[in-house]
Amino acid sequence: MTKSFKEALKARRTFYRIQNKSTLSDKEIRDLICFAVEFVPSAFNSQTTRVVLLTGKAHEKLWNIVKNVLRKRVPAEVFGKTEEKIDGCFACGYGTILYFEDMAIVRSLQESFPTYKDNFPIWAEQTDAMHQLAVWTMLEDAGMGASLQHYNPLIDDEVRKVWNLSDDWKLIAQMPFGVPVAQPGFKEVKSLDERVFEFTD
């Protein structure tokens, strides 16, 4: 990393103004993702997270899927604004990273450890979130901007169909990324005294 972990984490922000450029080669992006997948922890070492990298026409195809699905659900008089946001904030980027959880493994763990049955789906979401943060932070460190979107479950079936993905994979989030063209605005941070507590007895 070019920054320390703390510096990179602090600099990680939600970037909506991105362009179809990358500071990394596709191989370097894949290697970055693989690094996160290899070293981010998971409950019971379940390794349930699945990550799909979309660039080029595949990236464009994803956001066309999103627009086509929403066009059927969003009133025509307001769809224009929806399409404008998708094109101007997500589809305009260099690529998109899809995050899934393999629910077949989750169900297997539920059967093997019934005491924790209700926890395994929660733990799966938690490890997925850790993967998202790890990748997001490393992308920022590489000079890229990203955001996290959730058009699931509306697009799940079509995404699995187009890229021939397992029906057991549950889509959790979509992360469009690219070189930033504008910095994010001010972010209000609540007092840490309201959020962090310490006890010694």
N, C-alpha and C positions, 0 to 999 in steps of 0.2 A: 504494500500500500504506500502511496505517496504521502498520505497523512497518517497520523496516529489514529488508532481506533476511535478514540474520543473525539478527535477533530472531524473525522469522517462522519461519525454518528451525529455530531452537532450540525454539520453542513447538509445532511440529508434532509431534503424538503420535497414537497409535492410540486412537481413542475408540469404545468399544463401547456406552456408555450415551448414546444419542441419541434425539431425539424428532422427531415429524413437524411440524417447524417449520423455517423458513429465515430467515436474516437478509438474504437477497437475493431479488429477484424472479427468476422463471424466465429472463427476458431477461438479467439480470445474470449469472446462472449460466452461461448459454450464451455470453455475451460473454467471461467468464473462461476458459471452455474454449477458445473460438476464439483468444484471445490466446496461450494455451499452444501450440495446434496451429500457429499461424502462426510462432512465434518459437523453439520448441524445435528444436535441430538434429537432423539424421539423417545417417548415413553415405552418402556419394555424393549428398547432398541428395535421398535417395530418397523422403522424405515418405510413409512406409508406414503410419504410425499412423492408425487410424480410431477416433473416439470417439462413443459414443451416450449421450445423456442421457435417463434415464427418471425421470419424476415422476408423481404421481397414480396412476391405475389401472395404468399401465405399470410403475411401480415395484412395486406390489403383485403384479402378474402375474409379474414376474421371480422374486420370492421364493416364489411358489406353484409355479413351475416347478422351482426348486431343491428344495423340499420333496417334490414329486411324484416327482422323479427319485431322491432319496435314500431315499424310502419303499420303493422297490423294491430297494434295495441294503443298507440298514441293518437289522439284526435288530429285529423289532418290539418286543422288550423294552427296547431302548435308544433307539428312535427318538424317544420322548417328549422326552428330553433334547436331542436334535438339533433337534427342532422348536422347543423352548423357546429355544434359543440363537439360531436364525434369527429367530424372532419378536421376541425381546427385544433383539437386538443389531443386526440388519440391516433387517428388514422394517419395524421401528418408525420408521425414519428418514424424511426428507423425500423422498429420491430416491436413485438409484444411477447411477453413471457406469460404462459398459462400455468397456474398452480392447481394441482389436483391432489386428492387423497384417495388411495386405493381402499375402497370400502370392503373388499373381500378380506383383506388382512384385518381390518377392524372387526368384522363379524367373526372371524376365526378367533381373535383374542377374546371377544365377548363370550364365546363358547368355552374357551379354555380357562378363563378366569371370570366366572359369573359374578363373583363378589364385586368386581369393578365394571360390570357390564355397562352401566350408564355413563361411566367416565371415559371409556375409550373413544367415542366420537368427539368428546371435548378435547381430549389429549391430542387427537389427530389434528384438530383445528389449531391447537397451540403449536404443534411442531411445524405445521404449514406456515403459520405466521412468522415463526423464527426463520424459516427459509426465505420468506419474502423480505424480511428486514435485512438478512445477511446479503442477499443479492442486491437489494436496493442500495445498501450502504456501499458495496463494492462498485456498483455502477456510478454512484456519485463520486467516489474516489477516482474513477477513471475519466471524470469530466462529463458524465452523462446526467440527464434529468429523466425522472420517471414519475409516474403516479400509479395509484392502485384503484382499480375499477371492479365493480361487481354486477355484471349483467347476467350472471348466473342466478337462478337456474333457467332463465328464459332461453338461453342459447345452448344449453348443455347438449341436448340431443343432436342438434345440427353440427356442433363442433366435433362430437364423437364420430358422427357419420362421415364428415368430410375428411377427417384425418385418420379414420379407422382405429379409433381408440376404444379401449375396453369399456363396456357398460358399467363395470365396477368402479370406474374412476369418477369421482364427484368433483366437479369444477368448483374451486374456492375463490379464485381471483384472477384478474387479468392486469398485467403490468406493462402498459405502453411506455416506450423509452426512446430517447434520441438526444442529440446535442441541443441544449437549451438555447432559446433565442431571447428569453427574458427571465429575469429573476422573480421568484415568488414574492408576494407582499409581506407585510408585517404579520407576525404570528404572535398572538397574545398567549402568554404563559402564566398559568395560575401560580400563586405563591406556593413554593415548595413546602412551606410550613403546613399547608392544608393537605399535602399529599404524601409526605414522608414523616414517619414517626419512629421514635427510638426509645427503648426501655432498657434499663440495666438491672431491674429488680421486679 
